[in-house]
Amino acid sequence: MRIARGKEARLPKESIDAAPGGASAITALNKGLRWFEGYRSAEEIRHEGWNLLREDVSLPAAVLDEEKLEHNLDWMRRFAEAYGARLAPHGKTTMSPQLFARQLAHGAWGITVATTQQAAVAFQHGVRRVLMANQLVGRENMRTVSKMLEAPEFDYYCLVDSADQINQLGAFYAEQHQRLQVLLELGVMGGRCGIRDEKQMQAAMAALAHWQRSIVLRGIEMYEGVLDDEGAIRALLERAVSATRTMMAEKRFHDAAVLISGAGSAWYDVVAEVFSSAEMGSQVEMILRPGCYVTHDVGAYSRAQARILEKNPIARRLHSGFVPALRIWAYVQSRPEAKKAIITMGKRDVAFDAGLPVAALHYRPGEAQPHAAPPRWLVTKIMDQHAFLEIGVDDDLRVGDMLAFDISHPCLTFDKWRTILIVNAKYDIVDIAETWF
């Protein structure tokens, strides 16, 4: 099936989750919502006046703070601008088109993805520049990209790191009479994908030269997150800069702007610093790809941000840094022991790979506002649908009380939810962010 051309180009209807009649909509069968029949749009829900503290929704629920979300988006925009870099936030963190739209509205150059399914979700929801920071492999994946490329305004890039892959891509897109834009990925021994040595580099360059009518080399890419030593990270970045300079001198790139891209959510400051200090000229665009900044966390990325605020002068000048914007709200379900509360939240609801959730707020329905949870309240264990909370023997915590938990690792919290509530300072639900995992 061919897709329509122009701004309204879409993938086949059967590729999206749709309500009867073809309109994408929300069903109350998704957790963290209020019961209603049939399908409703986020716009309809927004006008119903739901409020989290009034218990208008079923808990557990994933909740985003509107003000904190906007703070994080603005902070990262200003940081990138200070270095003359562009942002292509990694969409795999949230897989939420509503959040993609907010990132683009804050000046993002495009959206990064990791798979063709993620690229299709972004395309389907109006994103018109996608960097797939991964190798494109497999005929059906190539076909999916080919369908999207039929929309003339769709600007798509993927990574290559071997002659075998380039030959497969070159042959396929030559058959389609299309040109695929690629970035050459550099890698390190023991790491993930990417070219390791000069022999692999020469083989890849020969393949690119052979398929220059169907494969367009647009830049260099690397992912520093496979390393945990700053010295090794800087060495990889300098290698990327050197390779870019060499290939520019050899006129290996397409005539358009040359892209150099790196940066996950932990070392984006070092990437920006090394790339900008190289002063490669106006022809080179620096593309940073952090994703977790949009919501931040209280775990690994909080520690990374503390390092950045300590060492990076531009980050210090911007003040405060990111703030955790994503929380899981749940009820106290049982008080079976004096120092134990069982919470209606488990592995199906919150990430646990990088640290257990942290109790942040306590609210008893009917009170004016939530208040901070005591630091001694600790999640000690979680099961599929339950969390074990250790509290003080005399603490006033009752069945039916509501608790908000900060999280570590946003990616593996987002992928447990199809709908995420966005609330204002009064806990009114002002929007619904849908996810497409």
Secondary structure, 3 states (H helix, E strand, C coil): CCCCCCCCCCCCHHHCCCCCCCCCCEECCCCCCCCCCCEECHHHHHCCCCECCCCCCCCCEEEEEHHHHHHHHHHHHHHHHHCCCEECCEHHHCCCHHHHHHHHHCCCCCEEECCHHHHHHHHHCCCCEEEEEEECCCHHHHHHHHHHHCCCCCEEEEEECCHHHHHHHHHHHHHCCCCEEEEEEECCCCCCCCECCHHHHHHHHHHHHHCCCCEEEEEEEECHHHCCCHHHHHHHHHHHHHHHHHHHHCCCCCCCCEEEEECCCCCHHHHHHHHHHCCCCCCEEEEECCCHHHCCCCCHHHHHHHHHHHHCHHHHHHCCCCCCCEEEEEEEEEEEECCEEEECCCCCCCCCCCCCCEEEEEECCCCCCCEECCCCCEEEEECCCCEEEECCCCCCCCCCCEEEEECCCCHHHHCCCCEEEEECCCCEEEEEEECCC
